[in-house]
Amino acid sequence: MKKKAPDLLRIPTAVQGYIHDLEERAADGAKRIDELNERIGQLEEQIRLLQAERYAPKSEKRRDRIFDEAEQIAQAEPTDEDEGQAQPSLPDTGLPPASQPKRSSGGRKPLPAYLKRERIEYDLPEDQRGCPCCGNQMHRIGEDVSEQLHVEFKWTVRQNARSKWACRHCERHAERTPVVLAPMPAQPIPGSHADASVIAAVTIGKYVDGTPLYRIQDVLARWQIPVSRGTLAHWIIRPSELHYNRLYDALHKTLLSQPLIHGDETTVQVLKEPGRSAQSKSYMWIYRSSEDCAEPVVLFEYQPGRGQQHPKKFLGDYNGMLISDGYSAWRTLKNATHFGCLAHARRLFVKADKGAAKKTTSGTQKTPNARVAKALEYFQSLYRVEALAKGDLPEGETRTSYTYRLRQQHSVPLLEAFKGWLDELAPKVLPQSLLGKAIAYTRNQWEYLSRYATDGGAAIDNNVCERDVRPFATSRKSWLFSDTVDGAKASATIYSLMLTCRACGVEPYDYMLHILTELPQRPPDADVADLLPFNYARQQKAKLQTS
């Protein structure tokens, strides 16, 4: 028989107050437990993310490597917040399915045809030309040719012998005899015992191969060439001040004349910076032209801080398209048309996927979170449109018009559906969870993230600029810091030239040797447009065609 609830009216007032106090304390305790459970969940999520970033592959591709978010949606498990509801389907815009990536053929690749061939012949000695079967004399029927790659490391010293000339008449009759010295070409560093080839080799070693100067010093020491690190630094900084800055300024003007600029920034440490501690952070600001630009430009600029005044000063009144991440300093340029980076938004959902629990409490493997998988499916479809736009161009259309048409047909409906789904999902997700942060970023930046669909010449993301940051970030792990501000500025200038060479398909050593030979011969106010990497690439291509 069910017991009746006690009648509180018969309980003394003091006891009733005590009971109400216990109920309030229990409710507060339950609320506190829920808050702590949420906090524990967030911390566990952060730990899983940190473990994945520390030990798992850094690639943002899914484990299958082929972006199969659609297949994973089908087996993704609903969370408690899903309340058993199925995730909505993407709008059908007639977008063709993704094609399988082509596998690269295996086997040894032939050695480059442009390398000089040196023929070494091996012939049978006279006493071995008898037939091993019958003993009769054999005759030559051909040859077997195989190729081996060969390299020679050699250092030489050039003695520049300049003849001196004097007048015998002045020697006999004048108080002073003039001596005329035969001229020689101006050198990259006046008075230095390093010529253009050595300066180029040291520069490429540090800024292309990522070799710190102390290791270059060790390499020279093995050849019994005593050169201090200070001298090596001088070979890098001085040419930048005398010559490279002229090219940098010309590239800066070229960049500002282009319709689209990518922007990003990364940290750099400078030890001897006036008025600042050695542990303070400084920044390299990166500016890059569009990926399909006819005259690619990549520029690094050193600045002591991350304030908005730096891009404002560098870009001035630039009124073209500016693609950046969500950092507010970029958005302070009032004349530019701002675009966001869809890859940044996707990266946050990938982090939410990495931070999600991969196993249940019983130890069995969990299927992917349905919400994260659905978001990644939207991104997959949007990037599939971009891949289609880079394919074969229909007759009578330009690349820009073709891209715009595909985006209007496929991307716009996908973006509208994606935005509606995010708005509906946002109140159901914990704001401080990784998924909540990904949704908040995407919604806050939506105006800039979705704007690319309105212009066929805009890029969907800022990846082309981030790829140019990567060589700097990788090399930074080796050389760690810049010693002085002059060294940081020289590094910015040289990285600009090296990465512009990469964007133009120019071999960096040949280019450095060329400009270090040419620039010292030109007056300070001379035009250097023909020495810019994209013009140098055209000259080399023309020479190759004529030869």
C-alpha positions in Angstrom: 0.0 0.0 0.0 1.4 3.4 -1.1 2.3 5.7 1.8 0.8 9.1 1.9 3.1 12.2 1.8 3.6 13.7 5.2 1.4 16.7 5.9 3.9 19.6 6.4 1.2 21.7 8.1 1.4 19.4 11.1 5.2 19.7 11.3 6.6 22.5 13.5 7.6 25.7 11.7 11.3 25.3 12.7 11.3 21.8 11.1 9.6 23.1 8.0 12.3 25.8 7.6 15.0 23.2 8.0 13.4 21.0 5.3 13.1 23.9 2.9 16.8 24.8 3.6 17.8 21.2 2.8 15.8 21.2 -0.4 17.5 24.5 -1.5 20.9 23.2 -0.6 20.2 19.9 -2.6 19.1 22.0 -5.6 22.2 24.2 -5.4 24.3 21.1 -5.0 22.7 19.4 -8.1 23.2 22.6 -10.1 26.8 22.7 -9.0 27.3 19.1 -9.9 25.9 19.8 -13.4 28.3 22.7 -13.8 31.3 20.6 -12.6 30.3 17.8 -14.9 30.2 20.2 -17.8 33.5 21.6 -16.8 35.0 18.0 -16.5 33.6 17.3 -20.0 35.2 20.4 -21.4 38.6 19.6 -19.8 38.5 16.0 -21.0 37.7 17.3 -24.5 40.7 19.7 -24.3 43.0 16.8 -23.1 41.9 14.6 -26.0 42.5 17.5 -28.4 46.0 18.2 -27.0 46.8 14.5 -27.2 45.7 14.4 -30.8 47.7 17.5 -31.6 50.8 16.1 -29.9 50.7 12.5 -31.1 48.3 12.2 -34.0 49.0 13.2 -37.6 48.7 17.0 -38.1 46.7 16.6 -41.3 43.2 17.9 -41.2 42.0 15.2 -43.5 39.8 12.5 -42.0 41.3 9.1 -41.3 40.0 7.7 -44.6 41.9 10.5 -46.4 39.1 11.0 -48.9 36.6 13.2 -47.1 33.8 10.6 -46.7 31.8 12.7 -44.3 28.6 11.6 -46.1 29.3 8.0 -45.4 30.2 8.7 -41.8 26.9 10.6 -41.3 25.0 7.4 -42.0 26.7 5.6 -39.2 27.2 8.6 -36.8 25.5 8.1 -33.5 23.0 10.7 -32.1 24.1 12.4 -28.9 21.9 13.1 -25.9 21.2 16.6 -27.2 20.1 15.2 -30.6 17.0 13.8 -28.9 17.0 11.0 -31.6 16.4 13.5 -34.4 18.0 12.7 -37.7 20.3 15.4 -39.2 18.9 17.2 -42.2 20.1 16.4 -45.7 22.1 18.8 -47.8 20.2 20.6 -50.6 20.4 18.8 -54.0 22.0 21.2 -56.4 23.1 18.7 -59.0 26.7 18.7 -57.8 28.6 15.8 -59.3 30.2 13.3 -56.8 33.8 13.7 -55.9 36.2 11.7 -58.1 38.8 9.4 -56.7 42.3 10.9 -56.5 44.8 9.6 -59.0 47.5 7.4 -57.6 51.0 8.3 -58.5 52.8 5.7 -60.5 55.6 3.9 -58.7 59.1 3.1 -59.8 62.2 5.1 -60.3 61.9 8.4 -62.1 64.4 9.4 -64.8 67.1 11.9 -64.0 66.4 15.5 -65.2 67.2 16.0 -68.8 68.8 19.4 -68.3 71.7 18.0 -66.2 75.0 17.7 -68.1 75.9 14.1 -69.1 79.5 13.0 -68.7 80.2 9.8 -70.6 82.5 7.2 -69.1 83.3 4.2 -71.3 84.2 0.7 -70.1 85.5 -1.8 -72.6 86.7 -5.4 -72.5 90.5 -5.7 -72.4 92.1 -7.4 -75.4 92.9 -10.6 -73.6 89.2 -11.1 -72.6 87.6 -10.8 -76.1 87.7 -14.5 -76.8 84.4 -16.3 -76.8 83.8 -18.1 -73.4 82.1 -20.9 -75.4 84.3 -21.7 -78.4 87.3 -19.4 -77.9 86.9 -17.5 -81.3 87.3 -13.7 -81.4 84.2 -11.8 -80.4 83.0 -8.5 -82.1 81.2 -5.5 -80.5 77.4 -5.6 -80.9 76.4 -2.5 -78.8 76.5 -1.2 -75.3 74.5 -1.0 -72.1 74.1 2.5 -70.7 73.0 3.3 -67.1 72.9 6.6 -65.4 74.1 7.7 -61.9 73.8 11.0 -60.2 77.1 12.6 -59.4 77.9 15.7 -57.3 81.1 17.5 -56.5 81.6 19.8 -53.6 84.4 22.3 -54.2 85.5 25.6 -52.8 87.9 27.8 -54.7 89.6 31.1 -54.1 89.4 33.7 -56.9 92.4 36.1 -57.0 91.3 39.4 -58.5 94.6 40.7 -60.1 94.0 44.4 -61.0 96.9 45.8 -63.0 98.4 49.2 -61.8 99.5 51.9 -64.3 101.7 54.9 -63.8 103.4 57.6 -65.9 107.2 57.5 -66.2 107.3 61.2 -67.1 105.5 62.1 -63.9 107.8 59.8 -62.0 110.8 61.9 -63.2 109.4 65.4 -63.2 106.2 65.7 -61.1 106.0 65.9 -57.3 103.3 63.2 -57.3 102.9 60.3 -59.6 99.2 59.2 -60.2 98.6 55.4 -60.1 95.6 54.1 -62.1 94.1 50.8 -61.0 92.3 48.6 -63.5 88.5 48.6 -62.7 86.7 45.4 -61.6 82.9 44.8 -61.3 81.3 46.2 -58.2 80.9 43.4 -55.5 77.8 42.6 -53.4 79.6 43.6 -50.2 82.5 46.1 -50.9 85.7 44.8 -49.2 84.3 41.4 -48.3 86.1 38.2 -49.2 82.8 36.5 -50.1 81.6 36.8 -53.7 78.1 36.5 -55.0 78.1 32.7 -55.1 79.1 32.3 -51.4 76.6 34.9 -50.3 73.9 33.2 -52.3 74.8 29.7 -50.9 74.7 30.9 -47.3 71.4 32.7 -47.8 69.8 29.7 -49.5 71.2 27.4 -46.7 69.4 29.4 -44.0 66.2 30.7 -45.7 65.4 27.8 -48.1 67.0 24.8 -46.4 66.4 26.0 -42.8 70.0 25.5 -41.7 71.0 27.8 -38.8 74.2 29.9 -39.1 76.1 27.9 -36.5 75.6 24.7 -38.6 76.8 26.6 -41.7 79.8 27.6 -39.7 80.5 24.0 -38.9 80.2 23.0 -42.6 82.8 25.6 -43.5 85.0 24.5 -40.6 85.1 21.0 -42.1 86.7 22.5 -45.2 89.1 24.4 -42.9 87.5 27.8 -43.8 87.4 29.8 -40.6 84.3 32.1 -40.7 82.6 33.4 -37.6 78.8 33.5 -37.1 79.0 37.3 -37.0 80.6 37.3 -40.5 77.9 35.0 -41.8 75.2 37.2 -40.4 76.9 40.2 -42.1 76.8 38.4 -45.4 73.0 38.1 -45.0 72.1 41.5 -43.5 74.4 43.8 -45.5 73.2 42.7 -49.0 69.6 43.1 -47.8 70.4 46.8 -46.8 72.3 47.5 -50.0 70.4 45.5 -52.7 67.4 43.4 -51.7 65.4 46.3 -50.3 65.2 47.8 -53.8 63.5 44.6 -55.0 61.3 44.5 -52.0 60.0 48.0 -52.6 59.3 47.2 -56.3 57.4 44.0 -55.2 55.4 46.1 -52.7 54.2 48.4 -55.4 53.3 45.4 -57.6 51.3 43.8 -54.8 49.3 47.0 -54.1 48.3 47.1 -57.8 46.7 43.7 -57.7 42.9 43.1 -57.2 43.3 40.5 -54.3 45.6 40.2 -51.3 45.8 37.4 -48.7 47.0 38.4 -45.2 48.2 36.5 -42.2 50.7 36.9 -39.3 53.0 34.7 -37.2 55.3 35.2 -34.2 59.0 35.7 -34.2 61.4 36.3 -31.2 64.0 39.1 -31.3 66.5 39.0 -28.5 68.0 42.5 -28.7 65.0 44.7 -29.3 65.3 48.3 -27.9 63.0 48.8 -24.9 61.7 45.2 -24.8 62.7 42.0 -23.1 64.2 39.1 -24.9 61.1 37.0 -24.2 58.6 39.4 -25.8 56.8 38.4 -28.9 57.3 40.1 -32.2 55.5 39.4 -35.5 56.0 38.7 -39.1 53.1 40.0 -41.2 52.6 38.1 -44.5 50.9 39.6 -47.6 50.3 37.5 -50.7 48.8 37.9 -54.1 46.2 35.5 -55.4 47.2 31.9 -56.3 46.4 32.3 -60.0 48.0 35.7 -60.4 50.2 36.4 -63.4 52.8 38.2 -61.2 52.8 36.4 -57.9 54.2 38.3 -54.9 54.8 37.2 -51.3 56.0 39.8 -48.8 57.0 39.4 -45.2 57.2 42.4 -42.9 58.7 42.5 -39.5 56.9 44.5 -36.8 57.3 44.5 -33.0 53.6 44.1 -32.4 50.2 42.8 -33.7 48.3 46.1 -33.7 46.0 47.3 -36.4 48.4 50.2 -37.4 50.8 47.7 -39.1 48.5 46.4 -41.9 47.1 49.9 -42.2 50.5 51.4 -42.9 51.6 48.6 -45.2 48.4 48.5 -47.3 47.5 52.2 -47.1 44.4 53.0 -49.1 44.2 49.6 -50.7 40.6 49.1 -52.1 40.7 45.6 -53.5 39.8 42.3 -52.0 41.5 41.3 -48.7 41.3 37.7 -47.4 42.2 37.0 -43.8 41.2 35.0 -40.7 38.9 36.4 -38.0 41.6 38.7 -36.4 40.0 42.1 -36.0 43.2 44.1 -37.0 42.7 43.2 -40.7 39.1 44.4 -40.7 40.1 47.9 -39.7 41.1 48.7 -43.4 38.0 50.6 -44.4 38.5 50.8 -48.2 39.1 47.0 -48.7 36.4 44.4 -49.4 37.0 41.8 -46.7 36.6 38.0 -47.1 37.0 35.3 -44.5 38.8 32.0 -44.5 36.5 28.9 -44.7 39.4 26.7 -43.9 39.7 28.3 -40.5 36.1 27.5 -39.8 36.5 23.9 -40.9 39.6 23.6 -38.8 37.6 24.3 -35.7 35.1 21.5 -36.5 38.1 19.2 -37.2 39.3 20.1 -33.7 35.9 19.2 -32.3 36.2 15.9 -34.0 39.6 15.3 -32.6 38.5 16.3 -29.1 35.5 14.0 -29.1 35.6 10.7 -27.2 36.7 7.9 -29.5 35.7 5.1 -27.1 32.7 4.4 -24.9 33.0 3.7 -21.1 33.1 0.0 -22.0 36.0 0.4 -24.3 34.3 -0.1 -27.6 34.9 2.1 -30.6 32.4 5.0 -30.9 31.0 6.2 -34.2 31.6 9.8 -35.2 29.5 12.6 -33.7 26.6 13.3 -36.1 26.7 17.0 -35.7 30.4 17.3 -36.4 30.1 14.9 -39.3 27.2 16.9 -40.8 29.2 20.2 -40.6 32.2 18.6 -42.3 29.8 17.2 -45.0 28.8 20.8 -45.8 32.5 21.9 -46.0 33.2 18.9 -48.3 30.5 19.9 -50.7 31.6 23.5 -50.7 35.2 22.5 -51.5 33.9 20.1 -54.2 32.4 23.1 -56.0 35.9 24.8 -55.9 37.5 21.7 -57.3 35.0 21.6 -60.1 35.7 25.3 -60.9 39.4 24.5 -61.3 38.7 21.8 -63.9 38.4 22.1 -67.7 37.1 25.4 -68.8 33.9 25.4 -71.0 34.3 27.1 -74.4 33.5 30.8 -74.4 33.9 31.3 -70.6 36.6 32.8 -68.5 37.8 31.2 -65.3 36.2 34.0 -63.2 32.8 33.7 -64.9 32.8 29.9 -64.8 33.7 29.9 -61.1 31.0 32.5 -60.3 28.3 30.5 -62.2 29.2 27.3 -60.3 29.1 29.1 -57.0 25.8 30.6 -57.7 24.4 27.3 -58.8 25.8 25.1 -56.0 27.6 27.1 -53.2 24.9 29.6 -52.5 22.1 27.0 -51.7 24.7 25.0 -49.6 25.7 28.1 -47.7 22.1 29.1 -47.0 21.2 25.6 -45.7 24.4 25.5 -43.7 23.7 28.8 -42.0 20.1 27.8 -41.2 21.3 24.5 -39.6 24.0 26.4 -37.5 21.4 28.8 -36.3 19.1 26.0 -35.2 21.9 24.0 -33.6 23.6 26.9 -31.7 21.2 27.0 -28.7 21.5 23.2 -28.2 25.3 23.1 -27.8 27.4 24.1 -24.8 29.0 27.4 -25.8 32.4 26.5 -24.2 32.7 23.1 -25.9 34.8 22.7 -29.0 31.8 22.3 -31.1 30.1 25.3 -29.5 33.2 27.4 -30.3 33.3 26.2 -33.9 29.7 27.1 -34.4 30.1 30.5 -32.7 33.1 31.4 -34.9 31.4 30.3 -38.1 28.2 32.3 -37.2 30.1 35.4 -36.1 32.2 35.4 -39.3 29.5 34.4 -41.6 29.3 37.7 -43.5 32.9 37.3 -44.5 33.0 33.5 -44.9 30.1 33.5 -47.4 31.1 36.6 -49.4 33.4 34.6 -51.7 30.3 33.2 -53.5 29.5 36.7 -54.8 32.8 37.0 -56.8 34.3 34.5 -59.1 37.8 36.0 -58.5 37.8 35.6 -54.8 39.3 32.6 -53.0 37.4 30.4 -50.7 40.1 30.4 -48.0 43.5 31.7 -47.0 45.4 28.5 -47.5 47.7 29.9 -50.2 49.0 32.4 -47.6 49.3 29.8 -44.9 51.4 27.6 -47.1 53.8 30.5 -47.5 54.0 30.9 -43.7 54.9 27.2 -43.2 58.5 27.4 -44.5 59.1 30.3 -42.0 57.5 28.4 -39.1 59.4 25.2 -39.9 62.8 27.0 -40.1 62.0 28.9 -36.9 62.2 25.6 -35.1 65.9 25.4 -36.1 67.2 28.9 -35.7 64.7 29.8 -32.8 65.1 33.6 -32.9 66.6 36.6 -34.5 69.4 38.3 -32.6 68.8 41.9 -33.6 66.1 44.0 -35.3 68.3 44.4 -38.4 68.5 40.6 -38.6 64.7 40.2 -38.3 64.1 42.8 -41.1 66.7 41.2 -43.3 65.0 37.8 -42.7 61.6 39.3 -43.7 63.1 40.7 -46.9 64.9 37.5 -47.9 61.9 35.3 -47.1 59.9 37.6 -49.3 62.3 37.0 -52.2 62.6 33.2 -51.6 58.8 32.6 -51.4 58.1 34.8 -54.3 60.6 32.7 -56.3 58.7 29.6 -55.2 55.4 31.1 -56.3 57.0 31.9 -59.7 58.6 28.6 -60.1 62.2 30.1 -60.0 65.2 28.2 -58.7 66.2 30.3 -55.7 70.0 29.9 -55.9 70.2 30.8 -59.6 68.0 33.9 -58.9 70.1 35.0 -55.9 73.3 34.6 -57.9 71.8 36.6 -60.7 70.6 39.6 -58.6 73.8 39.7 -56.5 75.7 40.0 -59.7 73.4 42.5 -61.4 72.3 44.8 -58.6 75.7 46.1 -57.5 76.3 47.3 -61.1 73.2 49.5 -61.2 72.8 53.0 -59.7 70.6 53.2 -56.6 67.8 54.9 -58.5 67.9 52.5 -61.5 64.8 50.5 -62.5 65.0 46.9 -61.2 61.7 45.7 -62.6 63.5 43.2 -64.9 65.0 41.6 -61.8 61.8 40.8 -60.1 61.2 37.0 -59.9 58.2 36.8 -62.2 60.1 38.8 -64.9 63.2 36.7 -64.3 61.0 33.6 -64.9 59.8 34.9 -68.2 63.4 35.7 -69.3 64.5 32.2 -68.4 61.5 30.7 -70.2 62.3 32.7 -73.3 66.0 31.6 -73.3 64.9 28.0 -73.0 62.6 28.3 -75.9 65.2 30.0 -78.1 67.8 27.4 -77.2 
